[in-house]
Every structure is written in structure tokens, then in C-alpha cells.
Amino acid sequence: MITQEQVFEFLLEKQEINGGYTGNDLTILAEQLNVTPRGLRKRLSIWIKNDKEFSQFIYLGKEKPSITLFKFFKIEQELTSNPIQVRKGIYEDIQDQRKFENRKPLAKSTYYRALKQKVLAMYCSEIDNWFKAKKIPFPEDYLIETNHESLHTIFTFSDLKTYGGADIKAIYQRLTKAKECFSIYHVKPIRFYTEILSRSRFLKRLLSSIPPNQQLDAQKKLIFEIQASFIIECTDLLIGELIHKQGRIKQSNNASRQKVENQLRKEALESIRKKVKDIEDSEKIDINTLHEYSNALIDEEILARIALFRRHSSAYMLILEVLNDLTVNMTKAVKFQKNEAKLTYQLATEEIIWSNLSEQKKRSIARKPDLVKAIDQGNT
């Protein structure tokens, strides 16, 4: 008769001594229990699917891998220093060492099986202890299926491009949603990024190698690290795209400024000609009137700047919205180096009003008297 307690004790012993169990181990256990190996394996597969404790046992293959403990340590050391390195390199190093020791070459299947189990073992320690050691309050209502699915729907960079490049608004919305989902852990992802950085690309491949109903604790840790890594990398992407967007706006303005100025001058010239013609028709020529026509209230260069800023106003407002979110309205990780910079930000967010500023403060921002005059005339 197969008893769950006996099987558990047997596999636990093999796990502690050999790092896992083999097919031959199950055959021996079946003989001891006076059952068929097939029946034992069938019953064990049910327990692995439904029992969390059984899912932690590592299957090493039909036979115990012919790889020494020293080689396991070498694999662990190599993977810890660089988990995304080419596995073939480690394999060749081990083969060279075995050749030097006049030992038989290690079968590739044995090596890669041992490698996979070793990597998984790096994530298979008691997950509660790992989260506690990292001071992460693990959510009581955590659903592994929901969080696993979020890696494909939320914590992903897919569909964040448009025809003209990266979609800043979509990136911003995706990052906001990811932060909301990650908030269940009540920790900041940046705390863990230094230890995740070297293996961030390796995590998804490792997670996909685990069957859905096995190594659940390892899956939870991997999902956490993938989520934390995404938030940091998505934030970097967003900041980079904001910088590029501001640069592209500046390039666009520089390319269009002369054309806009010329159009404004053309319109001003046509207006002056019409006014002069009206004077001729009336046969009343006033020197003061002509002087007024010849002096523009606002220079075309400033008018062009105003027009171009208005053209990109929605882009500027999006940049401001994103920066406010990232910095909690410029209160976190931001220091204004000049009072004029802070004053400009307060004007942009309508914390203060242009018309309430003194002439001195207006000029400290706008610099040119003509620009101050232009802003005063309804161009705040």
C-alpha cells in the first residue's frame, strides 16, 4: 500500500542528500512498498499537482547525474555571477576538466538536466523565508495565476510603439498600471534592482521552464523579480522618451521658425499696405498714424515662438503630467537649482498666476522686455 507519509519522508531524504530523486529511487521505493513503479509514479504525479510540499521535490532523471558536488558548485558560481551567459561555455569547461582527470565525457543531457535543476534550486528555497529576509510583506490574497498572466498583459513592452516611434502616453499608462499591481507587496522595486540587473533577461526563460503546477514558490519569487525589473526599466524608457520628445519638439521648432516668421511678416506687410491704401482713399494722412503702423506691437520672432509653443501645447502638457507623476509634483528626487526654474514650474502648473508677478520676477523668467509685453497681452 502506498502511503503519502512514507513517500514524503523518502523523497525528503533524497532531496537533502542528493539534491533530488531519480527514477531508480522510485523503483527501489516501489519494491519497499510492494507496489509497481508505474503505480507509484502515477500517485506521485497527483501529489505533485495538488500538494505544495511535494511540488518542491526535484526530479534528477532516471539515474543520478554523474557530476560531482564540486561541479555543482562551479555551475552555481558561474550562474550567480552571470546567469545569462552561454551554458555551452560552462559545459566545455567541465569537459576539459574531466578530460584532464582521464574521466569519461559528461553527457550533454545529463549536464543540461543538472544545470536546469541547479538553477531552479536557486529559486526553490522556502519562499516565505525569502520574502521575510527581504522584508517584503507577502500578500495574503496572492493569486499566482493572476500575477503570472500580468507578465503578458501589464508587465510587458509589447504594443508600446506607434508609426512615429514610442507611444509616450501608452508607456506612461502601462507603467502606472504596473505600479498599481506591484503595490500589493508594499515595497519599492528599486530596492531589489541591483541584484536582479544581471539576470533580468534570464528570469522569463527560467519561469517558462517550470511546469504550471510545480515549483510554485520559485514561480512567486521569479514573478516578483520580473515585475520589479519591468517597473525600473519601463521608468528608464519613459524618461528617455520624454527627453527625446523634448528634443524632437525643439528640432521641429527650429526647422519651422523661419517659415512661421516669414508668414507673420507677410501678413503684417499686407495689413500695413491695406491700412496705407485706406489712408490714401480718405485723403487724410496723419504722421502719427503712419508711425503707429510702422512699429509692430510684438516682434515677429516672438510671435513665431508663441505660435510654435501653442502647436506643441498638448505634448508639453503630457510631459508635465508624466513628470509630476514620477516626482510626486516635483517633491521627490527633484531639487530646483535656480529660483527662476521653480517659478517657471509654478506658472506651468498654475500654482501662481503671471499677472500677479512683479515686473522684476517677470523679467527674471522672460528676460526680454518685448517677451514680457507679449505674455502680458494674453499669451501666458
Secondary structure, DSSP 8 states (H G I E B T S, - for coil): ---HHHHHHHHHHHHHHHSSB-HHHHHHHHHHHTS-HHHHHHHHHHHHHH-TTGGG--B--SS--S--HHHHHHHHHHHHH-TTS-HHHHHHHHHHHHHHTT-----HHHHHHHHHHHHHHTT-S-HHHHHHHTT----TT--HHHHHHHHHHTS--TT-EETTEE-HHHHHHHHHHHHHHHGGG-S-GGGGHHHHGGGHHHHHHHHHTS-TTS-HHHHHHHHHHHHHHHHHHHHHHHHHHHHHHHHHHHHHHHHHHHHHHHHHHHHHHHHHHHHHHHHHHHT---HHHHHHHHS-SS-HHHHHHHHHHHHTHHHHHHHHHHHHHHHTTTTSS---SSHHHHHHHHHHTTSS-GGGS-HHHHHHHH-SHHHHHHHHTT--
